[in-house]
């Protein structure tokens, strides 16, 4: 008996040793690709942000933090940050609210769930470029369906993508359209995890519909809301394709009113060939995303703690 | 839209009917009807751009500026001919397929292999390494895109398929998704196979992978859709029009045909169909994958 146990123990030990070798084999391809195309670029980008370099010529000058200083003094960066913040707030708030509303409606044991889910989710998997082109047509000031409808309803029709005031709301609406379905799916899964007894008990205690929503649904969904908000904030901060395709180029037209930070970075890197400045923009983006993540994690922890 | 209304609260009706007896059939029927009406109305707005895309792509040019109608009355298939003739869409398709299939195959192999190490194997520094992989998920592409381009440039890979595929062969997301799934598979099976003399890699290949089909399907759909819809990396990594992917080609096409909506929509339908087909075919697995990573992340 004890001999058997000993053999087993020896066997376990030899697995452990071979585990290390197996792990090496398993992680080699992934590690290599990550090392070359993620880890190294992250470090290298930090170094590049301290240089003045056009990316091609041999002349590189080490300029320290000058790129950052110059960016922080430029109107362009602050405009981009403000524009990005506007987009981020609009898409996050509207897509969370709309996603929750649709999830609540779908969670009433309604028939045709799969059909509705496909209906609301399809925009999520549609390419930003395709979405941008169709919405450009829909938002066309003259021939677009949106303005035709507004005019038919007697509402003044704005110039949408041609207007400095209305271009960003149009871009935000497309962002919400593309994100709503994702939030809906996650909220729906969360709602299905709330035990019915909670509602029944509250009902017995005489809680009204609004009170039950406020006191049961909202707090129990808080961790999911926090998670979705983080994801949305980060994705929205990094938006590029959609704005690039909707406003025609990396200029943030009209007049910088849609100049999200992704476009600014692209311009510095691939139009002005200011590799150092572009890398510095990348790191400023990273800093903001990092802080947002930490903040949101903290908030979501508070949400979880309150619940416990 | 902003404040969810109290009458749309889940489990509310069940609670009420349980506590205060039977609601009249009529009012329940009305409430159900109202929910359906709201969902259909919202759903119509969601799919309208797709319907519009298809209808317009079949319209004669002069009607694209006329009064709007939703269901095709004309079928001008020539719009597709014009679109396909004025831009090499077949070539764009081919490029996108090679890229998407290459990335998807590599992801299924390498991400799931790495995930196996993190889920099952014991080795020093495992948790630190896993955190490092996950941490890279947080670093925005904005930081790495430029060095990635420079590396591809040094390797002489600009305008090649390997430039489009190799940097995307593994993803922190893929590793995370597969690891989460592996953790739900009981380890008894591994142990039994190890007792029978299987190697660790043999266990992965013969036991874990076959049991992970739902997660593999989800990862395949994710990778394919992500690759198919990707824009910035192909934009950066290619210059030659012959190497453009479908999304780049479409953007280029838009630049040339600015407001010739019928041709533009024909091109857009062309570029969108594969992604929608893949999604509709794999919808169930895809949604499961999203909830698995979204909720437990």
Contacts between the chains, C-beta under 8 A, distances in Angstrom:
chain1	res1	chain2	res2	distance
A	15	B	194	6.4
A	15	B	200	7.7
A	16	B	122	5.9
A	18	B	199	7.5
A	18	B	200	6.5
A	19	B	121	4.6
A	19	B	122	5.0
A	19	B	123	5.8
A	19	B	200	6.6
A	20	B	121	7.9
A	20	B	123	4.6
A	20	B	124	7.5
A	22	B	117	7.2
A	22	B	121	5.7
A	22	B	199	7.3
A	22	B	200	3.7
A	22	B	201	6.1
A	23	B	117	4.4
A	23	B	121	4.4
A	23	B	123	4.1
A	23	B	126	7.5
A	24	B	123	7.9
A	25	B	201	6.6
A	26	B	113	4.8
A	26	B	114	5.9
A	26	B	116	5.6
A	26	B	117	3.8
A	26	B	121	6.9
A	26	B	201	7.5
A	26	B	204	7.6
A	27	B	113	7.9
A	27	B	114	5.4
A	27	B	117	5.2
A	27	B	129	7.4
A	29	B	109	7.7
A	29	B	110	4.5
A	29	B	113	6.8
A	29	B	114	7.5
A	29	B	169	7.4
A	29	B	170	7.0
A	30	B	110	5.2
A	30	B	111	6.8
A	30	B	113	6.9
A	30	B	114	3.7
A	30	B	133	7.7
A	30	B	170	4.4
A	30	B	175	6.8
A	31	B	114	7.7
A	33	B	110	7.2
A	33	B	166	7.0
A	33	B	167	7.1
A	33	B	169	5.3
A	33	B	170	4.8
A	34	B	133	6.6
A	34	B	136	6.6
A	34	B	170	6.2
A	36	B	151	6.7
A	37	B	144	7.4
A	37	B	148	5.8
A	37	B	151	7.0
A	37	B	166	7.4
A	37	B	167	4.1
A	38	B	136	4.8
A	38	B	139	7.4
A	38	B	144	6.1
A	39	B	132	7.7
A	39	B	136	7.0
A	40	B	147	7.1
A	40	B	151	7.6
A	41	B	143	7.3
A	41	B	144	4.0
A	41	B	146	7.8
A	41	B	147	3.5
A	41	B	148	5.3
A	41	B	151	7.0
A	42	B	136	7.3
A	42	B	139	5.6
A	42	B	143	6.0
A	42	B	144	6.1
A	42	B	147	7.9
A	44	B	147	4.4
A	44	B	150	7.8
A	45	B	143	5.0
A	45	B	144	6.5
A	45	B	146	6.4
A	45	B	147	5.1
A	48	B	146	6.9
A	48	B	147	6.9
A	55	B	150	7.0
A	94	B	1	7.5
A	94	B	2	7.9
A	97	B	1	6.3
A	97	B	2	5.0
A	97	B	3	7.6
A	97	B	4	7.5
A	98	B	1	5.6
A	100	B	4	5.8
A	101	B	1	6.5
A	101	B	4	4.8
A	101	B	5	8.0
A	101	B	8	6.9
A	102	B	39	7.1
A	102	B	42	6.4
A	104	B	4	5.3
A	104	B	8	4.6
A	104	B	9	6.4
A	104	B	10	5.9
A	105	B	8	5.2
A	105	B	35	5.3
A	105	B	38	6.2
A	105	B	39	5.5
A	106	B	39	7.1
A	107	B	10	3.7
A	107	B	11	7.6
A	108	B	8	7.2
A	108	B	10	5.8
A	108	B	13	6.7
A	108	B	32	7.8
A	108	B	35	6.0
A	109	B	14	7.8
A	110	B	32	7.0
A	110	B	35	5.9
A	110	B	36	7.0
A	110	B	39	7.4
A	112	B	36	7.8
A	114	B	283	7.5
A	116	B	39	5.4
A	116	B	43	6.2
A	117	B	283	7.8
A	117	B	287	7.1
A	118	B	280	6.7
A	118	B	283	6.1
A	119	B	43	4.0
A	119	B	46	5.7
A	119	B	47	5.9
A	120	B	42	7.3
A	120	B	43	6.3
A	120	B	46	5.4
A	121	B	279	7.7
A	121	B	283	7.8
A	121	B	287	7.5
A	122	B	46	7.1
A	122	B	47	6.8
A	122	B	50	6.9
A	122	B	276	6.4
A	122	B	279	6.9
A	123	B	46	6.0
A	123	B	49	7.6
A	125	B	225	5.3
A	125	B	229	7.5
A	125	B	275	5.6
A	125	B	276	7.0
A	125	B	278	8.0
A	125	B	279	4.5
A	126	B	50	7.9
A	126	B	229	7.7
A	126	B	272	6.1
A	126	B	275	6.7
A	126	B	276	7.2
A	127	B	228	7.1
A	127	B	229	3.9
A	127	B	231	7.3
A	127	B	247	5.4
A	127	B	250	7.8
A	127	B	271	6.6
A	127	B	272	6.8
A	127	B	275	6.5
A	128	B	229	7.0
A	128	B	231	6.3
A	128	B	247	8.0
A	129	B	231	6.0
A	129	B	247	4.8
A	129	B	250	5.1
A	129	B	251	5.1
A	129	B	254	7.6
A	129	B	271	7.3
A	130	B	53	7.8
A	130	B	247	7.9
A	130	B	250	6.6
A	130	B	268	4.8
A	130	B	271	5.5
A	130	B	272	4.7
A	131	B	49	7.1
A	133	B	250	7.0
A	133	B	254	5.5
A	133	B	264	5.8
A	133	B	265	7.7
A	133	B	267	8.0
A	133	B	268	5.0
A	134	B	49	4.5
A	134	B	50	7.8
A	134	B	52	6.5
A	134	B	53	5.0
A	134	B	265	7.3
A	134	B	268	6.2
A	135	B	49	6.5
A	137	B	52	7.2
A	137	B	56	6.9
A	137	B	261	5.2
A	137	B	264	7.3
A	137	B	265	7.2
A	138	B	48	7.9
A	138	B	49	6.4
A	138	B	52	6.6
A	140	B	259	7.2
A	140	B	261	8.0
A	142	B	65	7.6
A	143	B	64	6.8
A	143	B	65	4.8
A	143	B	261	7.5
A	145	B	48	7.7
A	145	B	52	6.5
A	145	B	68	5.6
A	148	B	67	7.9
A	148	B	68	5.7
A	177	B	46	6.9
A	177	B	49	7.7
A	180	B	46	7.5
A	181	B	46	7.5
A	182	B	290	7.1
A	185	B	287	5.7
A	185	B	290	5.7
A	185	B	291	6.6
A	185	B	294	7.8
A	186	B	290	7.0
A	186	B	291	6.6
A	186	B	294	4.6
A	186	B	295	6.7
A	189	B	291	4.4
A	189	B	294	7.6
A	189	B	295	5.8
A	190	B	295	7.1
A	191	B	10	5.4
A	194	B	10	7.6
A	194	B	11	7.2
A	196	B	11	4.8
A	196	B	14	6.0
A	196	B	15	7.0
A	199	B	9	7.9
A	199	B	11	4.5
A	199	B	12	6.3
A	199	B	14	7.4
A	199	B	15	4.2
A	200	B	14	7.7
A	200	B	15	4.7
A	200	B	18	5.9
A	200	B	19	6.7
A	202	B	15	7.6
A	203	B	15	4.4
A	203	B	16	6.5
A	203	B	18	7.8
A	203	B	19	4.9
A	204	B	19	6.2
A	208	B	6	7.6
A	209	B	6	3.8
A	209	B	7	6.9
A	209	B	9	5.8
A	209	B	12	5.9
A	210	B	6	4.7
A	212	B	9	6.4
A	212	B	12	6.7
A	212	B	15	7.9
A	213	B	4	7.0
A	213	B	6	6.0
A	213	B	9	5.1
A	217	B	9	6.5
A	217	B	10	7.4
A	224	B	295	7.1
A	227	B	294	7.1
A	227	B	295	7.9
A	227	B	297	6.8
A	228	B	294	8.0
A	231	B	294	7.9
A	234	B	138	8.0
A	234	B	140	7.7
A	237	B	140	7.7
A	238	B	140	5.2
A	238	B	141	6.8
A	238	B	142	6.4
A	240	B	231	7.4
A	240	B	232	5.5
A	241	B	231	4.1
A	241	B	232	6.4
A	241	B	247	7.8
A	244	B	231	7.5
A	244	B	251	7.7
A	245	B	231	7.7
A	245	B	251	5.7
A	245	B	254	7.0
A	248	B	255	7.5
A	261	B	142	7.6
A	262	B	142	6.5
A	262	B	232	8.0
A	265	B	142	5.4
A	266	B	232	7.8
A	269	B	145	7.5
A	269	B	146	5.2
A	269	B	149	8.0
A	270	B	236	6.9
A	275	B	146	6.5
A	278	B	146	5.8
A	279	B	143	7.7
A	279	B	146	6.0
A	281	B	142	7.2
A	282	B	140	7.2
A	282	B	142	4.4
A	282	B	143	4.1
A	282	B	144	7.9
A	282	B	145	7.6
A	282	B	146	6.9
A	283	B	143	6.5
A	285	B	140	5.4
A	285	B	142	4.7
A	285	B	143	7.2
A	286	B	139	6.2
A	286	B	140	5.7
A	286	B	142	7.2
A	286	B	143	5.2
A	289	B	138	7.0
A	289	B	140	5.7
A	290	B	138	7.1
A	293	B	138	6.4
